[in-house]
Amino acid sequence: MKLSALTIVSALSLGALAAPHHAKRQSAAVYTKCTVPNTVALTFDDGPYMYMDDIVNTLNNAGAKGTFFVNYQNWDCIYNYQDPLKRAYQSGHQLASHTAAHKHLTELNWDQLHDEMWKVERKKEFDTFFFWKVDSIVLMNPSYWLEALERIVGVTPAMMRPPYGEYNDLVLQVAAARGQSVIIWDFDVRDATGDPSRTVNDQLSDYGHLIWDVRPDNILTLNHEVKEPTAHTILPQVVQWLNQRGYKMVTVADCLGIQPYQRIEQPQQNDGSWRC
């Protein structure tokens, strides 16, 4: 029996799309601080960008690990930084999602949230279908749900950070549906506030006060890899201080004692079609 493409698409789409609206939705776990004693998770948002290699060099030279929360296309297209991403991953640093285009997630609906998340990681199978009918066979194009981090390094992240740290119940439900925890922070160096009165010395002073005066048991930081002073001035000094203080600089996964990735597979070969 031959079924039309419309019949099959309608049946599958209705089954796939109805479930999120009628089934009880789970919420993702939200982490705002590390749990493993004497650890510091240095995290870097908004890349990948031109300073990623320099940040990786500084971390590697200090015996430190970091976590990069990357966008699909924010300051630049993720596919323009395939080599730095591979090098960061191969050096033992963690890659996680910061969504596609750095939107305010609390302003988006269920479908818009999925659309904002899948491009940087792996599309949740069967959220949306793209079909071609050849005689009586309906084909799905898998390239629509095989996206950036899985293509480039072969990983599907188990963590995401919402832009601006903004989330609501729906954001947590979509993150859970995608198998991801939500990572916030407990120290913001405020290197991306846009406040011209806030200097590099102010940022170093805040880090110094935290490390030498407050001396917390652990730290989960927020930094921005797209800021040149962060990459070339602040980070080199901070990793030196942290080593002197005896902290262990680890990935977010290691500071929480959880897995960084949902799956690890072989990276794909770029066929020339990868673009934002």
N, C-alpha and C positions, 0 to 999 in steps of 0.2 A: 504494500500500500504506500502510495506517495503522499507525503504531507507537505503542504506549502511551507515556505520559509516563515511566513507570517504566523502560521499556526504554531510552529515549533518555538519561534522566538517568543510569542505571546505566552505559551504555556510555561516555558522555562523562566521567563522574566517575571511573570506573576508569582511563581513559586519562590524565586530568589529574592524579589524585592518586598514581598509581603511579610516574610519572616522577621526582618528587623523591626517592623511596626507593631507586630502582634505578640512576638515572643518576649519574655522578660529579658531585658538587657542587663548584662553585667557591666560593672564599672571597673576601669583600670586602677591599679594601685598607683598612688601618688607618693613620690619620695622627695623630701625636701632637705635631707641631710644624710650623711654617711652613717653606717652602723658599725663598721669594723674599727676598733680603736687604733689611734695613731696613724690614720690614713688621711691623705688629701687627694681629692679628685679635682684636677685642673680641667675645666671644660671650656670649649671654644665654639662659639656660635657664628652663624651667618655665612660660613664658607660653603664650598671651598673657594679659596682666593689666592692671590699671588704670594701671600706670606706663609702658606701652609708648610712648605718645605723648610723654611727657616724655623718655624715653631717645632717641627719634628726634629730638626738638628739640635736645637736647644734641649729638648726633652731627652733625646737619645744620649747626648753628651753628659747629662746630669743623672743618667740612670733612672729616668722618670717615665711614666706612662701618662698619656692624656686621653681625653675623649672629645671627639669632634662631632657636634650636632650640625649636620650639613643640610643646606637647601638644594632644591632642584634648580631653581634659577632665582637668585636674589641679587647679589652683586655681580654675578656672572653665571654662565651655564655650567652645570656640574660636569658635563662631558668635556669641557675644556681643561679639566684638571684630573684626568684619569691617572696619569703617572704619580702625582703627589698623593692621591687617594690610595693607590696601590702600595706606595712606599709607606704611608702611615700605617696601613693595615698590616703589612709585612713586618713592620717594626714593633708590632704588638700594641699599637694604640687602638682605641675603640672608635667605631663609626656608628653614628646613630642619626635619627631623623629630626630635622627641624622644620619639616613640611616643605611643600613645593615653593611657594612664593612669599612666605613670611606674612600671611594675612592674619587679621584678627579672627581667630577661630570661633569665638563666642558669637560672632555675627553670621555664622554659616549654618545651614541645615545638614541633615544626615548625609544626603548625596553629595553636597558640596564639600563636606569634611572628608569623605572618602576620596573625592577627586583631588583634594589638596594634599592628601597623604600618600597616595599610591605612587606618584611619579618618582619620589625620592627613594622608595624601598621596593616593595613587591605588591602589586595589586592583589587584593583579596579576590580569589577566584570567584567568578560568577556574580560579582556586584553588577556588572554591566556586560552585555554581550555584543559582539560584532560578528555578524554571520554572512557567509556567502553560500548560495545554494548551487550545487553542481548536480544536475539531474535530481536524484532523490537523496543526495548526501548533503548534510549541512555541516560546514566547516567553521571552526572558530579560529581566529587569528591569535596565537599565544603571545605575540609581541606586545599586545596591549596590556598584559599584566606581568610582563617581565621587564622591570625597570631599573633605574640607575644603579643603586648599590649592588643589586644582584647581578646586573650585567657587568659592572666594572670589577668588583672584587669577589662576587659570589656569595654575599651574605644578605640575609634579611634581618634588619635590626629588631631587637626586642625592646627597644627604648625609643621614646620620642620626647622632645621638649617643645611645648607650644610657644610660638612667638610671643614675646612680651610677658611670658609666664601666665598668660590668660587661658583659663579653662572653665567650663561649666559641666553640668551633668552629661550633656550630649557629647561633648568632646571626650569625656572619660569613657562613655559607652562606645564611641567609634574606635577609640584607642584599644579598648578591650576586644572589640570585634576583630581588630587587626593584630591581636596578640602582643600588644605593647604596653609597657609601663610608662608612666609619665614622670619625668625628672625635672624638678625645679632646682633650687639652690638655697644655701644659707649664707653665702657671702657674694655680694655683687660689687666688683671693683668700680663699676659705673664708668667704664671706658667708652660707652656708646650713648651717653645721655644727650650729646649735642650741646652741652653747656660750655661755652667758650671760657668761662671763668674757672672751670675745673681742669687743673694742670696735671701733667705726668707726675710731678712731685706730690700732688694731692693723692693720687692713686697709690704711689709707693708708700706714702705715709699711712694710708689706710691698711695696706697689706702689712706693713711693719708693725702697726699697733695690734693687728689681729694675731700675727705670728709670735711676737715677742712679749706683748702685754696681756692679751686675752688668753692666749694659749689654749684654745679649745681642744677637746679630745680628738676631733676630726673636723674636716672642712670640705664642703662641696661648693666650689667656686663657679662664678659666671664671668667669663672673659669673651672677647670678640676677636676672632682671628683676622678680621678685615681691617683692624686698626694697627697701623704701622708701629706706634709707640708700644702697644701691647706686645707685639712680636719681637721688637728689637731692643726695647729698654726695660719694660716692666717684667716680662717673663724671665729673662736671664737673671735679674736680681732676685726675683721671688724664688726660683728654684734653688738658688744658692742659699737663701735664708732658710728655706724649708729643709734642705739637707743639713744645715748647721743645727737646726732645731731638733733634728732626728725624726722628722715625719717621713712616712713612706708615701711617695707619689704614685698613685695607682689609677686604673680606669674606674669609671663609675660602677661598672659591674663588679669589680673587685672590692670596692669600698662598701658595696651593699651585700656582697656574697651571693649574687644572682647571675644568671647567664646573659651574655651580651647580645646573643643572636638567636633567632628562632630556627634558622637553618643555615648551614654552610655548604655551599656547592661549588662546582668549578665555575670560574668566571667565564663570561662569553667572549667571543671574538667580535670586535667591532667590524661590521660589514659596510661601514660608511654611512649608515642610516641614522646613527645615534646623534640626535640634536634636540635642543630644547624647543 
